[in-house]
Amino acid sequence: MKIRRIIELMWLGVAAVSIIEMAVGYMEGGFKNQHFQIFGVIAFTAFFMYFFRKRQRKKLENRN
């Protein structure tokens, strides 16, 4: 079950990097910058996957 926790943390890492890249994209061109928009979608997806995988892991642990 440790691997599932590591995967969750990896999703948080992806989200953190995406937020940093969003900040860089915003500084270069504001909200209309394509770099900002793409990394915004990636950050949103990474946060969603983190919480989804966390809920899935907890359900599995409760079953066992």
C-alpha positions as CSV (number, residue, x, y, z in Angstrom):
1,M,0.0,0.0,0.0
2,K,3.0,2.3,0.3
3,I,3.2,2.6,-3.5
4,R,-0.3,4.1,-3.6
5,R,0.8,6.8,-1.1
6,I,3.8,7.6,-3.2
7,I,1.7,8.0,-6.3
8,E,-0.5,10.4,-4.4
9,L,2.5,12.5,-3.5
10,M,3.7,12.4,-7.1
11,W,0.4,14.0,-8.2
12,L,0.9,16.7,-5.6
13,G,4.4,17.3,-7.1
14,V,2.9,17.6,-10.5
15,A,0.4,20.1,-9.2
16,A,3.1,22.2,-7.5
17,V,5.3,22.3,-10.6
18,S,2.3,23.3,-12.7
19,I,1.4,26.1,-10.3
20,I,4.9,27.5,-10.6
21,E,4.7,27.3,-14.4
22,M,1.4,29.1,-14.2
23,A,3.0,31.9,-12.3
24,V,5.8,32.1,-14.9
25,G,3.2,32.1,-17.7
26,Y,1.2,34.8,-16.0
27,M,4.2,37.1,-15.6
28,E,4.9,36.7,-19.3
29,G,1.5,37.4,-20.7
30,G,-1.3,37.4,-18.2
31,F,-4.4,35.2,-18.2
32,K,-4.5,35.0,-22.0
33,N,-1.0,33.4,-22.2
34,Q,-1.4,29.8,-23.5
35,H,1.4,28.6,-21.2
36,F,-0.7,29.8,-18.2
37,Q,-3.9,28.1,-19.5
38,I,-2.3,24.8,-20.2
39,F,-0.6,24.5,-16.9
40,G,-3.8,25.6,-15.2
41,V,-5.6,22.6,-16.7
42,I,-2.7,20.4,-15.7
43,A,-2.7,21.7,-12.1
44,F,-6.5,21.2,-11.8
45,T,-6.2,17.7,-13.1
46,A,-3.4,16.8,-10.8
47,F,-5.3,18.1,-7.7
48,F,-8.3,16.1,-8.9
49,M,-6.2,13.0,-9.3
50,Y,-4.6,13.4,-5.9
51,F,-7.9,13.6,-4.1
52,F,-9.4,10.8,-6.2
53,R,-6.5,8.4,-5.6
54,K,-6.5,9.3,-1.9
55,R,-10.2,8.5,-1.5
56,Q,-9.6,5.3,-3.5
57,R,-6.7,4.2,-1.2
58,K,-8.7,4.9,1.9
59,K,-11.6,2.8,0.7
60,L,-9.3,0.0,-0.1
61,E,-7.6,0.2,3.3
62,N,-11.0,0.1,5.0
63,R,-12.0,-3.0,3.1
64,N,-8.9,-4.8,4.3
